[in-house]
């Protein structure tokens, strides 16, 4: 029984992550192209942060989602 509950919990978490990622990408977050200008990097970071905050993306998903944009 505990195995089934553990599996259901994991599947629910994975489903939440997938849904969050789908919604995040629909907002067309900007890609980061490795610019050497610190101001450009900061603008990119702020823009991505706004997208995360708009969708209330959980903190534990944010690094993985941001890596997708690099």
mmCIF file as Biopython writes it, N, C-alpha, C and O atoms, coordinates in Angstrom:
data_model
#
loop_
_atom_site.group_PDB
_atom_site.id
_atom_site.type_symbol
_atom_site.label_atom_id
_atom_site.label_alt_id
_atom_site.label_comp_id
_atom_site.label_asym_id
_atom_site.label_entity_id
_atom_site.label_seq_id
_atom_site.pdbx_PDB_ins_code
_atom_site.Cartn_x
_atom_site.Cartn_y
_atom_site.Cartn_z
_atom_site.occupancy
_atom_site.B_iso_or_equiv
_atom_site.auth_seq_id
_atom_site.auth_asym_id
_atom_site.pdbx_PDB_model_num
ATOM 1   N N  . UNK A ? 1  ? 0.821  -1.197 0.000   1.0 0.0 1  A 1 
ATOM 2   C CA . UNK A ? 1  ? 0.000  0.000  0.000   1.0 0.0 1  A 1 
ATOM 3   C C  . UNK A ? 1  ? 0.868  1.265  0.000   1.0 0.0 1  A 1 
ATOM 4   O O  . UNK A ? 1  ? 0.580  2.226  -0.714  1.0 0.0 1  A 1 
ATOM 5   N N  . UNK A ? 2  ? 1.939  1.250  0.815   1.0 0.0 2  A 1 
ATOM 6   C CA . UNK A ? 2  ? 2.819  2.416  0.860   1.0 0.0 2  A 1 
ATOM 7   C C  . UNK A ? 2  ? 3.506  2.634  -0.479  1.0 0.0 2  A 1 
ATOM 8   O O  . UNK A ? 2  ? 3.758  3.772  -0.874  1.0 0.0 2  A 1 
ATOM 9   N N  . UNK A ? 3  ? 3.811  1.541  -1.181  1.0 0.0 3  A 1 
ATOM 10  C CA . UNK A ? 3  ? 4.447  1.657  -2.492  1.0 0.0 3  A 1 
ATOM 11  C C  . UNK A ? 3  ? 3.519  2.371  -3.461  1.0 0.0 3  A 1 
ATOM 12  O O  . UNK A ? 3  ? 3.957  3.231  -4.226  1.0 0.0 3  A 1 
ATOM 13  N N  . UNK A ? 4  ? 2.253  2.022  -3.433  1.0 0.0 4  A 1 
ATOM 14  C CA . UNK A ? 4  ? 1.276  2.649  -4.320  1.0 0.0 4  A 1 
ATOM 15  C C  . UNK A ? 4  ? 1.135  4.135  -3.982  1.0 0.0 4  A 1 
ATOM 16  O O  . UNK A ? 4  ? 1.094  4.978  -4.878  1.0 0.0 4  A 1 
ATOM 17  N N  . UNK A ? 5  ? 1.061  4.451  -2.691  1.0 0.0 5  A 1 
ATOM 18  C CA . UNK A ? 5  ? 0.947  5.856  -2.286  1.0 0.0 5  A 1 
ATOM 19  C C  . UNK A ? 5  ? 2.186  6.646  -2.690  1.0 0.0 5  A 1 
ATOM 20  O O  . UNK A ? 5  ? 2.079  7.789  -3.135  1.0 0.0 5  A 1 
ATOM 21  N N  . UNK A ? 6  ? 3.354  6.044  -2.535  1.0 0.0 6  A 1 
ATOM 22  C CA . UNK A ? 6  ? 4.592  6.706  -2.945  1.0 0.0 6  A 1 
ATOM 23  C C  . UNK A ? 6  ? 4.618  6.960  -4.433  1.0 0.0 6  A 1 
ATOM 24  O O  . UNK A ? 6  ? 5.030  8.031  -4.879  1.0 0.0 6  A 1 
ATOM 25  N N  . UNK A ? 7  ? 4.178  5.976  -5.208  1.0 0.0 7  A 1 
ATOM 26  C CA . UNK A ? 7  ? 4.135  6.118  -6.665  1.0 0.0 7  A 1 
ATOM 27  C C  . UNK A ? 7  ? 3.149  7.209  -7.071  1.0 0.0 7  A 1 
ATOM 28  O O  . UNK A ? 7  ? 3.443  8.023  -7.947  1.0 0.0 7  A 1 
ATOM 29  N N  . UNK A ? 8  ? 1.988  7.225  -6.439  1.0 0.0 8  A 1 
ATOM 30  C CA . UNK A ? 8  ? 0.986  8.239  -6.762  1.0 0.0 8  A 1 
ATOM 31  C C  . UNK A ? 8  ? 1.495  9.642  -6.422  1.0 0.0 8  A 1 
ATOM 32  O O  . UNK A ? 8  ? 1.263  10.589 -7.174  1.0 0.0 8  A 1 
ATOM 33  N N  . UNK A ? 9  ? 2.180  9.769  -5.302  1.0 0.0 9  A 1 
ATOM 34  C CA . UNK A ? 9  ? 2.738  11.062 -4.907  1.0 0.0 9  A 1 
ATOM 35  C C  . UNK A ? 9  ? 3.774  11.523 -5.914  1.0 0.0 9  A 1 
ATOM 36  O O  . UNK A ? 9  ? 3.788  12.690 -6.307  1.0 0.0 9  A 1 
ATOM 37  N N  . UNK A ? 10 ? 4.650  10.605 -6.338  1.0 0.0 10 A 1 
ATOM 38  C CA . UNK A ? 10 ? 5.687  10.958 -7.307  1.0 0.0 10 A 1 
ATOM 39  C C  . UNK A ? 10 ? 5.073  11.334 -8.647  1.0 0.0 10 A 1 
ATOM 40  O O  . UNK A ? 10 ? 5.508  12.300 -9.273  1.0 0.0 10 A 1 
ATOM 41  N N  . UNK A ? 11 ? 4.076  10.591 -9.093  1.0 0.0 11 A 1 
ATOM 42  C CA . UNK A ? 11 ? 3.423  10.898 -10.366 1.0 0.0 11 A 1 
ATOM 43  C C  . UNK A ? 11 ? 2.718  12.249 -10.317 1.0 0.0 11 A 1 
ATOM 44  O O  . UNK A ? 11 ? 2.738  13.000 -11.293 1.0 0.0 11 A 1 
ATOM 45  N N  . UNK A ? 12 ? 2.102  12.553 -9.192  1.0 0.0 12 A 1 
ATOM 46  C CA . UNK A ? 12 ? 1.444  13.848 -9.038  1.0 0.0 12 A 1 
ATOM 47  C C  . UNK A ? 12 ? 2.465  14.974 -9.100  1.0 0.0 12 A 1 
ATOM 48  O O  . UNK A ? 12 ? 2.222  15.996 -9.742  1.0 0.0 12 A 1 
ATOM 49  N N  . UNK A ? 13 ? 3.608  14.799 -8.437  1.0 0.0 13 A 1 
ATOM 50  C CA . UNK A ? 13 ? 4.657  15.822 -8.460  1.0 0.0 13 A 1 
ATOM 51  C C  . UNK A ? 13 ? 5.204  15.997 -9.871  1.0 0.0 13 A 1 
ATOM 52  O O  . UNK A ? 13 ? 5.432  17.124 -10.311 1.0 0.0 13 A 1 
ATOM 53  N N  . UNK A ? 14 ? 5.418  14.887 -10.585 1.0 0.0 14 A 1 
ATOM 54  C CA . UNK A ? 14 ? 5.910  14.971 -11.962 1.0 0.0 14 A 1 
ATOM 55  C C  . UNK A ? 14 ? 4.891  15.654 -12.862 1.0 0.0 14 A 1 
ATOM 56  O O  . UNK A ? 14 ? 5.259  16.434 -13.741 1.0 0.0 14 A 1 
ATOM 57  N N  . UNK A ? 15 ? 3.612  15.365 -12.646 1.0 0.0 15 A 1 
ATOM 58  C CA . UNK A ? 15 ? 2.553  15.990 -13.432 1.0 0.0 15 A 1 
ATOM 59  C C  . UNK A ? 15 ? 2.509  17.496 -13.159 1.0 0.0 15 A 1 
ATOM 60  O O  . UNK A ? 15 ? 2.345  18.291 -14.084 1.0 0.0 15 A 1 
ATOM 61  N N  . UNK A ? 16 ? 2.656  17.886 -11.891 1.0 0.0 16 A 1 
ATOM 62  C CA . UNK A ? 16 ? 2.687  19.311 -11.539 1.0 0.0 16 A 1 
ATOM 63  C C  . UNK A ? 16 ? 3.851  20.002 -12.231 1.0 0.0 16 A 1 
ATOM 64  O O  . UNK A ? 16 ? 3.702  21.110 -12.747 1.0 0.0 16 A 1 
ATOM 65  N N  . UNK A ? 17 ? 5.009  19.352 -12.243 1.0 0.0 17 A 1 
ATOM 66  C CA . UNK A ? 17 ? 6.189  19.930 -12.888 1.0 0.0 17 A 1 
ATOM 67  C C  . UNK A ? 17 ? 5.948  20.087 -14.386 1.0 0.0 17 A 1 
ATOM 68  O O  . UNK A ? 17 ? 6.285  21.119 -14.966 1.0 0.0 17 A 1 
ATOM 69  N N  . UNK A ? 18 ? 5.369  19.070 -15.011 1.0 0.0 18 A 1 
ATOM 70  C CA . UNK A ? 18 ? 5.094  19.128 -16.452 1.0 0.0 18 A 1 
ATOM 71  C C  . UNK A ? 18 ? 4.109  20.243 -16.784 1.0 0.0 18 A 1 
ATOM 72  O O  . UNK A ? 18 ? 4.307  20.987 -17.745 1.0 0.0 18 A 1 
ATOM 73  N N  . UNK A ? 19 ? 3.062  20.357 -15.997 1.0 0.0 19 A 1 
ATOM 74  C CA . UNK A ? 19 ? 2.074  21.419 -16.230 1.0 0.0 19 A 1 
ATOM 75  C C  . UNK A ? 19 ? 2.705  22.790 -16.047 1.0 0.0 19 A 1 
ATOM 76  O O  . UNK A ? 19 ? 2.499  23.694 -16.857 1.0 0.0 19 A 1 
ATOM 77  N N  . UNK A ? 20 ? 3.473  22.937 -14.978 1.0 0.0 20 A 1 
ATOM 78  C CA . UNK A ? 20 ? 4.129  24.220 -14.720 1.0 0.0 20 A 1 
ATOM 79  C C  . UNK A ? 20 ? 5.061  24.586 -15.864 1.0 0.0 20 A 1 
ATOM 80  O O  . UNK A ? 20 ? 5.100  25.740 -16.293 1.0 0.0 20 A 1 
ATOM 81  N N  . UNK A ? 21 ? 5.812  23.607 -16.359 1.0 0.0 21 A 1 
ATOM 82  C CA . UNK A ? 21 ? 6.748  23.875 -17.450 1.0 0.0 21 A 1 
ATOM 83  C C  . UNK A ? 21 ? 6.002  24.266 -18.717 1.0 0.0 21 A 1 
ATOM 84  O O  . UNK A ? 21 ? 6.430  25.169 -19.435 1.0 0.0 21 A 1 
ATOM 85  N N  . UNK A ? 22 ? 4.905  23.602 -18.994 1.0 0.0 22 A 1 
ATOM 86  C CA . UNK A ? 22 ? 4.094  23.926 -20.175 1.0 0.0 22 A 1 
ATOM 87  C C  . UNK A ? 22 ? 3.578  25.363 -20.093 1.0 0.0 22 A 1 
ATOM 88  O O  . UNK A ? 22 ? 3.667  26.115 -21.064 1.0 0.0 22 A 1 
ATOM 89  N N  . UNK A ? 23 ? 3.042  25.740 -18.937 1.0 0.0 23 A 1 
ATOM 90  C CA . UNK A ? 23 ? 2.545  27.106 -18.764 1.0 0.0 23 A 1 
ATOM 91  C C  . UNK A ? 23 ? 3.685  28.119 -18.865 1.0 0.0 23 A 1 
ATOM 92  O O  . UNK A ? 23 ? 3.523  29.188 -19.454 1.0 0.0 23 A 1 
ATOM 93  N N  . UNK A ? 24 ? 4.832  27.778 -18.290 1.0 0.0 24 A 1 
ATOM 94  C CA . UNK A ? 24 ? 5.996  28.667 -18.329 1.0 0.0 24 A 1 
ATOM 95  C C  . UNK A ? 24 ? 6.440  28.920 -19.765 1.0 0.0 24 A 1 
ATOM 96  O O  . UNK A ? 24 ? 6.698  30.064 -20.137 1.0 0.0 24 A 1 
ATOM 97  N N  . UNK A ? 25 ? 6.529  27.883 -20.562 1.0 0.0 25 A 1 
ATOM 98  C CA . UNK A ? 25 ? 6.985  28.059 -21.947 1.0 0.0 25 A 1 
ATOM 99  C C  . UNK A ? 25 ? 5.954  28.811 -22.790 1.0 0.0 25 A 1 
ATOM 100 O O  . UNK A ? 25 ? 6.316  29.461 -23.771 1.0 0.0 25 A 1 
ATOM 101 N N  . UNK A ? 26 ? 4.681  28.729 -22.421 1.0 0.0 26 A 1 
ATOM 102 C CA . UNK A ? 26 ? 3.657  29.478 -23.160 1.0 0.0 26 A 1 
ATOM 103 C C  . UNK A ? 26 ? 3.795  30.988 -22.969 1.0 0.0 26 A 1 
ATOM 104 O O  . UNK A ? 26 ? 3.285  31.767 -23.774 1.0 0.0 26 A 1 
ATOM 105 N N  . UNK A ? 27 ? 4.479  31.396 -21.912 1.0 0.0 27 A 1 
ATOM 106 C CA . UNK A ? 27 ? 4.716  32.826 -21.684 1.0 0.0 27 A 1 
ATOM 107 C C  . UNK A ? 27 ? 5.901  33.339 -22.498 1.0 0.0 27 A 1 
ATOM 108 O O  . UNK A ? 27 ? 6.261  34.511 -22.394 1.0 0.0 27 A 1 
ATOM 109 N N  . UNK A ? 28 ? 6.501  32.480 -23.297 1.0 0.0 28 A 1 
ATOM 110 C CA . UNK A ? 28 ? 7.655  32.838 -24.143 1.0 0.0 28 A 1 
ATOM 111 C C  . UNK A ? 28 ? 8.772  33.528 -23.363 1.0 0.0 28 A 1 
ATOM 112 O O  . UNK A ? 28 ? 9.126  34.669 -23.660 1.0 0.0 28 A 1 
ATOM 113 N N  . UNK A ? 29 ? 9.326  32.839 -22.367 1.0 0.0 29 A 1 
ATOM 114 C CA . UNK A ? 29 ? 10.432 33.451 -21.629 1.0 0.0 29 A 1 
ATOM 115 C C  . UNK A ? 29 ? 11.637 33.639 -22.546 1.0 0.0 29 A 1 
ATOM 116 O O  . UNK A ? 29 ? 11.853 32.833 -23.451 1.0 0.0 29 A 1 
ATOM 117 N N  . UNK A ? 30 ? 12.416 34.681 -22.328 1.0 0.0 30 A 1 
ATOM 118 C CA . UNK A ? 30 ? 13.552 34.949 -23.215 1.0 0.0 30 A 1 
ATOM 119 C C  . UNK A ? 30 ? 14.680 33.943 -23.010 1.0 0.0 30 A 1 
ATOM 120 O O  . UNK A ? 30 ? 14.933 33.505 -21.888 1.0 0.0 30 A 1 
ATOM 121 N N  . UNK A ? 31 ? 15.346 33.585 -24.083 1.0 0.0 31 A 1 
ATOM 122 C CA . UNK A ? 31 ? 16.546 32.754 -23.988 1.0 0.0 31 A 1 
ATOM 123 C C  . UNK A ? 31 ? 17.720 33.636 -23.618 1.0 0.0 31 A 1 
ATOM 124 O O  . UNK A ? 31 ? 17.732 34.834 -23.900 1.0 0.0 31 A 1 
ATOM 125 N N  . UNK A ? 32 ? 18.712 33.021 -22.980 1.0 0.0 32 A 1 
ATOM 126 C CA . UNK A ? 32 ? 19.947 33.740 -22.668 1.0 0.0 32 A 1 
ATOM 127 C C  . UNK A ? 32 ? 21.024 33.188 -23.578 1.0 0.0 32 A 1 
ATOM 128 O O  . UNK A ? 32 ? 21.250 31.979 -23.624 1.0 0.0 32 A 1 
ATOM 129 N N  . UNK A ? 33 ? 21.686 34.075 -24.302 1.0 0.0 33 A 1 
ATOM 130 C CA . UNK A ? 33 ? 22.661 33.657 -25.305 1.0 0.0 33 A 1 
ATOM 131 C C  . UNK A ? 33 ? 24.104 33.875 -24.868 1.0 0.0 33 A 1 
ATOM 132 O O  . UNK A ? 33 ? 24.996 33.962 -25.712 1.0 0.0 33 A 1 
ATOM 133 N N  . UNK A ? 34 ? 24.346 33.962 -23.570 1.0 0.0 34 A 1 
ATOM 134 C CA . UNK A ? 34 ? 25.703 34.066 -23.065 1.0 0.0 34 A 1 
ATOM 135 C C  . UNK A ? 34 ? 26.350 35.413 -23.266 1.0 0.0 34 A 1 
ATOM 136 O O  . UNK A ? 34 ? 27.568 35.509 -23.414 1.0 0.0 34 A 1 
ATOM 137 N N  . UNK A ? 35 ? 25.546 36.446 -23.271 1.0 0.0 35 A 1 
ATOM 138 C CA . UNK A ? 35 ? 26.093 37.793 -23.436 1.0 0.0 35 A 1 
ATOM 139 C C  . UNK A ? 35 ? 27.049 38.116 -22.285 1.0 0.0 35 A 1 
ATOM 140 O O  . UNK A ? 35 ? 26.833 37.694 -21.149 1.0 0.0 35 A 1 
ATOM 141 N N  . UNK A ? 36 ? 28.086 38.855 -22.589 1.0 0.0 36 A 1 
ATOM 142 C CA . UNK A ? 36 ? 29.088 39.190 -21.580 1.0 0.0 36 A 1 
ATOM 143 C C  . UNK A ? 36 ? 28.752 40.465 -20.820 1.0 0.0 36 A 1 
ATOM 144 O O  . UNK A ? 36 ? 29.480 40.860 -19.909 1.0 0.0 36 A 1 
ATOM 145 N N  . UNK A ? 37 ? 27.671 41.096 -21.185 1.0 0.0 37 A 1 
ATOM 146 C CA . UNK A ? 37 ? 27.241 42.332 -20.535 1.0 0.0 37 A 1 
ATOM 147 C C  . UNK A ? 37 ? 26.450 41.987 -19.268 1.0 0.0 37 A 1 
ATOM 148 O O  . UNK A ? 37 ? 25.368 41.408 -19.366 1.0 0.0 37 A 1 
ATOM 149 N N  . UNK A ? 38 ? 26.963 42.329 -18.086 1.0 0.0 38 A 1 
ATOM 150 C CA . UNK A ? 38 ? 26.251 42.016 -16.846 1.0 0.0 38 A 1 
ATOM 151 C C  . UNK A ? 38 ? 24.846 42.624 -16.790 1.0 0.0 38 A 1 
ATOM 152 O O  . UNK A ? 38 ? 23.934 42.027 -16.219 1.0 0.0 38 A 1 
ATOM 153 N N  . UNK A ? 39 ? 24.675 43.795 -17.375 1.0 0.0 39 A 1 
ATOM 154 C CA . UNK A ? 39 ? 23.354 44.434 -17.368 1.0 0.0 39 A 1 
ATOM 155 C C  . UNK A ? 39 ? 22.355 43.610 -18.176 1.0 0.0 39 A 1 
ATOM 156 O O  . UNK A ? 39 ? 21.194 43.485 -17.788 1.0 0.0 39 A 1 
ATOM 157 N N  . UNK A ? 40 ? 22.803 43.048 -19.296 1.0 0.0 40 A 1 
ATOM 158 C CA . UNK A ? 40 ? 21.927 42.206 -20.120 1.0 0.0 40 A 1 
ATOM 159 C C  . UNK A ? 40 ? 21.556 40.930 -19.367 1.0 0.0 40 A 1 
ATOM 160 O O  . UNK A ? 40 ? 20.414 40.476 -19.425 1.0 0.0 40 A 1 
ATOM 161 N N  . UNK A ? 41 ? 22.519 40.365 -18.668 1.0 0.0 41 A 1 
ATOM 162 C CA . UNK A ? 41 ? 22.246 39.155 -17.882 1.0 0.0 41 A 1 
ATOM 163 C C  . UNK A ? 41 ? 21.244 39.449 -16.773 1.0 0.0 41 A 1 
ATOM 164 O O  . UNK A ? 41 ? 20.353 38.642 -16.507 1.0 0.0 41 A 1 
ATOM 165 N N  . UNK A ? 42 ? 21.385 40.581 -16.140 1.0 0.0 42 A 1 
ATOM 166 C CA . UNK A ? 42 ? 20.460 40.968 -15.075 1.0 0.0 42 A 1 
ATOM 167 C C  . UNK A ? 42 ? 19.056 41.215 -15.621 1.0 0.0 42 A 1 
ATOM 168 O O  . UNK A ? 42 ? 18.071 40.830 -14.991 1.0 0.0 42 A 1 
ATOM 169 N N  . UNK A ? 43 ? 18.957 41.850 -16.780 1.0 0.0 43 A 1 
ATOM 170 C CA . UNK A ? 43 ? 17.641 42.058 -17.419 1.0 0.0 43 A 1 
ATOM 171 C C  . UNK A ? 43 ? 16.981 40.712 -17.721 1.0 0.0 43 A 1 
ATOM 172 O O  . UNK A ? 43 ? 15.789 40.522 -17.479 1.0 0.0 43 A 1 
ATOM 173 N N  . UNK A ? 44 ? 17.781 39.779 -18.256 1.0 0.0 44 A 1 
ATOM 174 C CA . UNK A ? 44 ? 17.255 38.445 -18.563 1.0 0.0 44 A 1 
ATOM 175 C C  . UNK A ? 44 ? 16.751 37.780 -17.288 1.0 0.0 44 A 1 
ATOM 176 O O  . UNK A ? 44 ? 15.650 37.231 -17.261 1.0 0.0 44 A 1 
ATOM 177 N N  . UNK A ? 45 ? 17.555 37.832 -16.238 1.0 0.0 45 A 1 
ATOM 178 C CA . UNK A ? 45 ? 17.186 37.206 -14.971 1.0 0.0 45 A 1 
ATOM 179 C C  . UNK A ? 45 ? 15.899 37.803 -14.412 1.0 0.0 45 A 1 
ATOM 180 O O  . UNK A ? 45 ? 15.034 37.070 -13.932 1.0 0.0 45 A 1 
ATOM 181 N N  . UNK A ? 46 ? 15.767 39.108 -14.470 1.0 0.0 46 A 1 
ATOM 182 C CA . UNK A ? 46 ? 14.547 39.765 -13.973 1.0 0.0 46 A 1 
ATOM 183 C C  . UNK A ? 46 ? 13.325 39.373 -14.795 1.0 0.0 46 A 1 
ATOM 184 O O  . UNK A ? 46 ? 12.243 39.159 -14.248 1.0 0.0 46 A 1 
ATOM 185 N N  . UNK A ? 47 ? 13.502 39.281 -16.100 1.0 0.0 47 A 1 
ATOM 186 C CA . UNK A ? 47 ? 12.384 38.904 -16.972 1.0 0.0 47 A 1 
ATOM 187 C C  . UNK A ? 47 ? 11.920 37.474 -16.679 1.0 0.0 47 A 1 
ATOM 188 O O  . UNK A ? 47 ? 10.721 37.204 -16.605 1.0 0.0 47 A 1 
ATOM 189 N N  . UNK A ? 48 ? 12.869 36.577 -16.515 1.0 0.0 48 A 1 
ATOM 190 C CA . UNK A ? 48 ? 12.528 35.185 -16.200 1.0 0.0 48 A 1 
ATOM 191 C C  . UNK A ? 48 ? 11.878 35.111 -14.819 1.0 0.0 48 A 1 
ATOM 192 O O  . UNK A ? 48 ? 10.910 34.376 -14.628 1.0 0.0 48 A 1 
ATOM 193 N N  . UNK A ? 49 ? 12.401 35.865 -13.866 1.0 0.0 49 A 1 
ATOM 194 C CA . UNK A ? 49 ? 11.827 35.891 -12.520 1.0 0.0 49 A 1 
ATOM 195 C C  . UNK A ? 49 ? 10.372 36.361 -12.559 1.0 0.0 49 A 1 
ATOM 196 O O  . UNK A ? 49 ? 9.532  35.825 -11.835 1.0 0.0 49 A 1 
ATOM 197 N N  . UNK A ? 50 ? 10.067 37.348 -13.389 1.0 0.0 50 A 1 
ATOM 198 C CA . UNK A ? 50 ? 8.680  37.820 -13.525 1.0 0.0 50 A 1 
ATOM 199 C C  . UNK A ? 50 ? 7.775  36.695 -14.014 1.0 0.0 50 A 1 
ATOM 200 O O  . UNK A ? 50 ? 6.650  36.546 -13.538 1.0 0.0 50 A 1 
ATOM 201 N N  . UNK A ? 51 ? 8.270  35.902 -14.967 1.0 0.0 51 A 1 
ATOM 202 C CA . UNK A ? 51 ? 7.475  34.784 -15.484 1.0 0.0 51 A 1 
ATOM 203 C C  . UNK A ? 51 ? 7.226  33.759 -14.377 1.0 0.0 51 A 1 
ATOM 204 O O  . UNK A ? 51 ? 6.112  33.257 -14.223 1.0 0.0 51 A 1 
ATOM 205 N N  . UNK A ? 52 ? 8.280  33.452 -13.606 1.0 0.0 52 A 1 
ATOM 206 C CA . UNK A ? 52 ? 8.127  32.513 -12.490 1.0 0.0 52 A 1 
ATOM 207 C C  . UNK A ? 52 ? 7.099  33.023 -11.492 1.0 0.0 52 A 1 
ATOM 208 O O  . UNK A ? 52 ? 6.225  32.277 -11.052 1.0 0.0 52 A 1 
ATOM 209 N N  . UNK A ? 53 ? 7.209  34.284 -11.141 1.0 0.0 53 A 1 
ATOM 210 C CA . UNK A ? 53 ? 6.302  34.866 -10.151 1.0 0.0 53 A 1 
ATOM 211 C C  . UNK A ? 53 ? 4.867  34.937 -10.667 1.0 0.0 53 A 1 
ATOM 212 O O  . UNK A ? 53 ? 3.921  34.695 -9.917  1.0 0.0 53 A 1 
ATOM 213 N N  . UNK A ? 54 ? 4.708  35.266 -11.942 1.0 0.0 54 A 1 
ATOM 214 C CA . UNK A ? 54 ? 3.374  35.346 -12.537 1.0 0.0 54 A 1 
ATOM 215 C C  . UNK A ? 54 ? 2.636  34.021 -12.412 1.0 0.0 54 A 1 
ATOM 216 O O  . UNK A ? 54 ? 1.441  33.986 -12.119 1.0 0.0 54 A 1 
ATOM 217 N N  . UNK A ? 55 ? 3.361  32.934 -12.638 1.0 0.0 55 A 1 
ATOM 218 C CA . UNK A ? 55 ? 2.752  31.607 -12.594 1.0 0.0 55 A 1 
ATOM 219 C C  . UNK A ? 55 ? 2.878  30.931 -11.236 1.0 0.0 55 A 1 
ATOM 220 O O  . UNK A ? 55 ? 2.390  29.816 -11.051 1.0 0.0 55 A 1 
ATOM 221 N N  . UNK A ? 56 ? 3.528  31.595 -10.286 1.0 0.0 56 A 1 
ATOM 222 C CA . UNK A ? 56 ? 3.787  31.012 -8.963  1.0 0.0 56 A 1 
ATOM 223 C C  . UNK A ? 56 ? 4.487  29.659 -9.101  1.0 0.0 56 A 1 
ATOM 224 O O  . UNK A ? 56 ? 4.098  28.675 -8.472  1.0 0.0 56 A 1 
ATOM 225 N N  . UNK A ? 57 ? 5.524  29.632 -9.934  1.0 0.0 57 A 1 
ATOM 226 C CA . UNK A ? 57 ? 6.299  28.406 -10.132 1.0 0.0 57 A 1 
ATOM 227 C C  . UNK A ? 57 ? 7.019  28.087 -8.826  1.0 0.0 57 A 1 
ATOM 228 O O  . UNK A ? 57 ? 7.684  28.959 -8.267  1.0 0.0 57 A 1 
ATOM 229 N N  . UNK A ? 58 ? 6.900  26.863 -8.330  1.0 0.0 58 A 1 
ATOM 230 C CA . UNK A ? 58 ? 7.591  26.503 -7.088  1.0 0.0 58 A 1 
ATOM 231 C C  . UNK A ? 58 ? 9.109  26.668 -7.217  1.0 0.0 58 A 1 
ATOM 232 O O  . UNK A ? 58 ? 9.683  26.440 -8.282  1.0 0.0 58 A 1 
ATOM 233 N N  . UNK A ? 59 ? 9.729  27.061 -6.138  1.0 0.0 59 A 1 
ATOM 234 C CA . UNK A ? 59 ? 11.169 27.322 -6.118  1.0 0.0 59 A 1 
ATOM 235 C C  . UNK A ? 59 ? 11.960 26.113 -6.600  1.0 0.0 59 A 1 
ATOM 236 O O  . UNK A ? 59 ? 12.959 26.269 -7.301  1.0 0.0 59 A 1 
ATOM 237 N N  . UNK A ? 60 ? 11.529 24.925 -6.237  1.0 0.0 60 A 1 
ATOM 238 C CA . UNK A ? 60 ? 12.287 23.720 -6.599  1.0 0.0 60 A 1 
ATOM 239 C C  . UNK A ? 60 ? 12.277 23.441 -8.104  1.0 0.0 60 A 1 
ATOM 240 O O  . UNK A ? 60 ? 13.087 22.643 -8.575  1.0 0.0 60 A 1 
ATOM 241 N N  . UNK A ? 61 ? 11.397 24.067 -8.861  1.0 0.0 61 A 1 
ATOM 242 C CA . UNK A ? 61 ? 11.355 23.876 -10.316 1.0 0.0 61 A 1 
ATOM 243 C C  . UNK A ? 61 ? 12.146 24.945 -11.071 1.0 0.0 61 A 1 
ATOM 244 O O  . UNK A ? 61 ? 12.519 24.726 -12.224 1.0 0.0 61 A 1 
ATOM 245 N N  . UNK A ? 62 ? 12.404 26.066 -10.462 1.0 0.0 62 A 1 
ATOM 246 C CA . UNK A ? 62 ? 12.918 27.243 -11.169 1.0 0.0 62 A 1 
ATOM 247 C C  . UNK A ? 62 ? 14.291 27.045 -11.801 1.0 0.0 62 A 1 
ATOM 248 O O  . UNK A ? 62 ? 14.510 27.488 -12.929 1.0 0.0 62 A 1 
ATOM 249 N N  . UNK A ? 63 ? 15.206 26.403 -11.119 1.0 0.0 63 A 1 
ATOM 250 C CA . UNK A ? 63 ? 16.552 26.222 -11.681 1.0 0.0 63 A 1 
ATOM 251 C C  . UNK A ? 63 ? 16.485 25.376 -12.944 1.0 0.0 63 A 1 
ATOM 252 O O  . UNK A ? 63 ? 17.102 25.713 -13.955 1.0 0.0 63 A 1 
ATOM 253 N N  . UNK A ? 64 ? 15.746 24.291 -12.888 1.0 0.0 64 A 1 
ATOM 254 C CA . UNK A ? 64 ? 15.611 23.435 -14.067 1.0 0.0 64 A 1 
ATOM 255 C C  . UNK A ? 64 ? 14.963 24.155 -15.235 1.0 0.0 64 A 1 
ATOM 256 O O  . UNK A ? 64 ? 15.385 23.992 -16.380 1.0 0.0 64 A 1 
ATOM 257 N N  . UNK A ? 65 ? 13.952 24.940 -14.956 1.0 0.0 65 A 1 
ATOM 258 C CA . UNK A ? 65 ? 13.283 25.684 -16.020 1.0 0.0 65 A 1 
ATOM 259 C C  . UNK A ? 65 ? 14.214 26.732 -16.615 1.0 0.0 65 A 1 
ATOM 260 O O  . UNK A ? 65 ? 14.248 26.918 -17.832 1.0 0.0 65 A 1 
ATOM 261 N N  . UNK A ? 66 ? 14.970 27.419 -15.758 1.0 0.0 66 A 1 
ATOM 262 C CA . UNK A ? 66 ? 15.903 28.438 -16.241 1.0 0.0 66 A 1 
ATOM 263 C C  . UNK A ? 66 ? 17.008 27.802 -17.081 1.0 0.0 66 A 1 
ATOM 264 O O  . UNK A ? 66 ? 17.462 28.402 -18.055 1.0 0.0 66 A 1 
ATOM 265 N N  . UNK A ? 67 ? 17.443 26.608 -16.720 1.0 0.0 67 A 1 
ATOM 266 C CA . UNK A ? 67 ? 18.482 25.919 -17.504 1.0 0.0 67 A 1 
ATOM 267 C C  . UNK A ? 67 ? 18.009 25.666 -18.926 1.0 0.0 67 A 1 
ATOM 268 O O  . UNK A ? 67 ? 18.815 25.667 -19.857 1.0 0.0 67 A 1 
ATOM 269 N N  . UNK A ? 68 ? 16.738 25.453 -19.100 1.0 0.0 68 A 1 
ATOM 270 C CA . UNK A ? 68 ? 16.165 25.239 -20.427 1.0 0.0 68 A 1 
ATOM 271 C C  . UNK A ? 68 ? 16.385 26.456 -21.329 1.0 0.0 68 A 1 
ATOM 272 O O  . UNK A ? 68 ? 16.439 26.322 -22.551 1.0 0.0 68 A 1 
ATOM 273 N N  . UNK A ? 69 ? 16.510 27.632 -20.733 1.0 0.0 69 A 1 
ATOM 274 C CA . UNK A ? 69 ? 16.631 28.877 -21.492 1.0 0.0 69 A 1 
ATOM 275 C C  . UNK A ? 69 ? 18.076 29.250 -21.811 1.0 0.0 69 A 1 
ATOM 276 O O  . UNK A ? 69 ? 18.324 30.246 -22.490 1.0 0.0 69 A 1 
ATOM 277 N N  . UNK A ? 70 ? 19.013 28.471 -21.334 1.0 0.0 70 A 1 
ATOM 278 C CA . UNK A ? 70 ? 20.431 28.790 -21.564 1.0 0.0 70 A 1 
ATOM 279 C C  . UNK A ? 70 ? 20.931 28.215 -22.868 1.0 0.0 70 A 1 
ATOM 280 O O  . UNK A ? 70 ? 22.100 28.391 -23.212 1.0 0.0 70 A 1 
#
